[in-house]
């Protein structure tokens, strides 16, 4: 008697967004977003100012709560748990533990000014109990080397350029070994001559198989690094696909109009 082969269960998506709506009063910021990001995929989100891009990132790690819909990372609901047919909000402690699996690099760095660069990177693994202080500092040194700042470990954020501060922020995001890293316009606060050093670090992450979701206005960078480009307007996904399609042969008139203004 032969036994039927057991089919391997497919790995969960790195990120799933299902039917997400977000509004403030009468203003609807997100209007039914559905998006799946596979492990190791680099997804770049583009769109005009006010289109909902940054709000979408904040919803993913539950800094903003969606009115409707839900988000899963690695197959686990974020910010809520199922209670029968309903979704119940997690405790703040449980939510903080979940956020440790979602790296977030902000526009304005958000480093602790009173901590050295080394301690900025080591802080989260210690605070979450994942690593003892000595091990966290060892990891921090390794990550600072990865972003080209090994020689700045003892410096304070105020002593660094904007590009260097953002590279520290990337190292900090990596310190918890997250399943996905979110970038919210990581070069928008930088002087033009500093943009390249930050984009080079993100490219290195992308080539190494890290799952990335990047909101950016750098269209050339999107073309170079993305597996998929998503164009959002009015809180909706208008178009998505490989960069060669969306950026060079967009199907939607609204995408063509936007790219015509920024290219």
C-alpha positions in Angstrom: 0.0 0.0 0.0 1.5 3.3 -1.0 1.0 6.4 1.0 0.1 9.7 -0.7 2.9 12.2 -0.4 2.4 14.9 2.1 2.2 18.3 0.5 4.5 20.9 2.3 2.5 23.8 3.7 3.5 27.0 1.9 5.5 29.5 4.0 3.3 32.4 5.1 3.7 35.7 3.4 6.1 38.2 5.0 3.3 40.7 5.0 -0.4 40.5 4.2 -2.7 43.6 4.2 -6.4 42.8 3.7 -9.2 45.3 3.2 -7.6 48.1 5.2 -9.4 51.3 5.6 -8.3 54.3 7.7 -10.0 57.6 8.1 -9.9 60.7 10.2 -13.4 62.2 10.5 -14.6 62.6 7.0 -11.2 62.2 5.4 -10.6 58.7 4.1 -6.8 58.2 4.1 -6.7 54.5 3.2 -9.6 53.1 1.1 -9.5 49.3 0.9 -5.8 48.4 0.6 -4.9 44.8 -0.3 -1.2 43.9 -0.6 0.9 40.8 -0.2 4.7 40.9 0.2 6.6 37.6 -0.1 9.7 36.8 2.0 12.8 38.4 0.5 10.9 40.7 -1.8 11.6 44.4 -2.1 8.4 46.4 -2.6 8.6 50.1 -3.3 5.6 52.3 -2.8 5.3 55.6 -4.8 2.6 58.2 -5.1 1.8 61.9 -4.6 2.0 63.6 -1.2 -1.1 62.9 0.9 -1.9 59.6 -0.9 -1.7 57.5 2.2 1.8 56.0 1.8 3.2 56.9 5.3 -0.1 56.1 7.0 -0.1 52.6 5.4 3.3 51.9 7.0 2.1 53.1 10.4 -0.9 50.8 10.1 1.3 47.9 9.4 3.0 48.1 12.8 -0.2 49.3 14.5 1.1 52.8 15.3 -2.3 53.6 13.6 -5.3 51.3 14.0 -7.3 50.6 10.9 -11.0 51.2 11.1 -11.6 48.1 8.9 -9.3 45.3 7.8 -6.2 43.7 9.2 -2.5 43.2 8.8 -0.5 40.0 9.2 3.3 39.6 9.4 4.7 36.1 8.9 1.1 34.7 9.3 0.5 36.4 12.6 -2.2 39.2 13.0 -0.6 42.5 14.1 -2.2 44.4 17.0 -5.2 42.1 17.4 -6.1 38.5 18.0 -9.1 36.5 17.0 -11.8 36.1 19.6 -14.5 34.0 18.0 -15.7 35.9 15.0 -14.3 39.2 16.3 -10.8 40.8 16.5 -9.7 41.9 19.9 -7.0 44.5 20.6 -3.7 43.1 22.0 -2.2 44.4 25.3 0.5 47.1 24.9 3.1 44.6 26.0 2.0 42.0 23.4 1.9 44.7 20.8 5.5 45.9 21.6 6.7 42.3 21.3 5.1 42.1 17.8 6.7 45.3 16.7 10.1 43.8 17.4 9.5 41.7 14.3 8.9 44.8 12.2 11.8 47.1 11.6 10.9 50.8 11.0 13.2 53.5 9.6 11.6 56.9 9.9 12.2 60.0 7.8 13.8 61.9 10.7 15.9 59.2 12.3 14.3 59.3 15.8 17.6 58.4 17.5 18.0 58.9 21.3 20.1 62.1 21.6 21.4 61.2 25.1 22.8 57.8 24.0 25.9 57.0 22.0 25.5 55.5 18.5 26.4 52.1 19.9 23.8 52.3 22.7 21.2 53.5 20.2 21.6 50.3 18.3 21.9 48.1 21.3 18.9 49.6 23.2 16.1 47.5 21.7 17.5 44.0 22.1 18.2 44.8 25.8 14.8 46.5 26.4 12.9 43.5 24.9 15.0 41.0 26.9 16.3 39.3 23.7 20.0 39.9 24.6 22.0 40.7 27.6 23.7 44.1 27.4 27.2 42.8 26.5 25.8 40.6 23.7 23.6 43.5 22.4 26.6 45.8 22.3 28.6 43.2 20.4 25.7 42.9 17.9 25.5 46.6 17.6 29.2 46.8 16.7 28.7 44.2 14.0 25.7 46.1 12.6 27.5 49.5 12.7 30.3 47.9 10.7 27.7 46.6 8.2 26.5 50.2 7.6 30.0 51.6 7.4 30.0 53.4 10.8 32.2 51.2 13.0 34.3 54.2 13.8 31.4 56.2 15.1 30.3 53.8 17.9 31.2 56.3 20.7 29.8 59.3 19.0 26.4 61.0 19.8 23.7 61.6 17.1 24.4 65.4 17.2 27.9 64.7 16.1 26.8 62.9 12.9 25.6 64.1 9.5 22.1 63.3 8.5 23.2 60.5 6.3 25.2 58.9 9.1 22.2 59.3 11.5 20.0 57.5 9.0 22.5 54.7 8.7 22.5 54.3 12.5 18.7 54.1 12.3 19.0 51.3 9.8 21.4 49.4 12.0 19.0 49.9 14.9 16.1 48.5 12.8 18.3 45.4 12.1 19.2 44.8 15.7 16.0 42.9 16.5 16.4 40.8 13.3 12.9 41.7 12.1 11.0 39.7 9.5 10.4 42.9 7.4 11.8 46.4 7.5 9.6 49.4 6.6 11.3 52.6 5.3 9.3 55.8 5.3 11.0 58.1 2.8 14.4 57.4 4.3 16.2 60.1 2.2 13.6 62.9 2.3 15.3 64.7 5.3 18.8 64.5 3.8 20.8 67.0 1.9 21.2 65.7 -1.7 24.9 64.9 -1.4 24.0 62.5 1.5 21.3 60.5 -0.2 23.6 58.1 -2.0 25.2 56.7 1.2 21.8 55.8 2.6 20.6 54.3 -0.6 23.7 52.2 -0.9 23.0 50.6 2.5 19.4 49.8 1.5 20.6 48.3 -1.8 23.0 46.1 0.2 20.1 44.9 2.4 18.0 44.2 -0.7 20.7 42.2 -2.4 21.1 40.2 0.8 17.5 38.9 0.8 16.0 41.1 3.5 12.3 41.7 3.1 11.8 45.5 2.5 8.8 47.8 2.1 10.0 51.2 1.0 8.1 54.4 0.6 10.2 56.8 -1.5 10.2 59.6 -4.0 13.5 58.3 -5.5 12.1 56.9 -8.8 15.6 55.9 -10.1 16.3 54.0 -6.9 12.9 52.3 -7.2 13.7 51.2 -10.7 17.1 49.8 -9.6 16.2 48.0 -6.3 12.5 47.0 -6.4 11.1 43.6 -7.3 7.7 45.3 -7.4 6.5 48.9 -7.5 3.2 49.9 -6.1 1.6 53.2 -7.1 -0.9 54.6 -4.5 -3.2 57.5 -5.0 -6.2 58.6 -2.9 -5.7 55.8 -0.4 -6.0 53.1 -3.1 -3.5 51.0 -5.0 -3.9 52.2 -8.6 -1.3 50.0 -10.2 1.4 47.5 -9.2 3.9 45.3 -11.0 7.6 45.0 -11.9 9.4 48.3 -12.1 9.9 48.0 -15.9 6.1 47.8 -16.3 4.9 50.4 -13.8 7.7 53.0 -14.3 8.2 52.6 -18.1 4.9 51.3 -19.4 2.3 52.3 -16.9 -1.2 51.0 -17.7 -3.2 53.6 -15.7 -3.6 57.2 -16.8 -3.2 58.4 -13.2 0.2 56.6 -13.0 1.3 58.1 -16.3 0.3 61.6 -15.1 2.2 61.2 -11.8 5.4 59.9 -13.4 5.3 62.6 -16.1 5.6 65.2 -13.3 8.4 63.5 -11.3 10.6 62.1 -14.0 
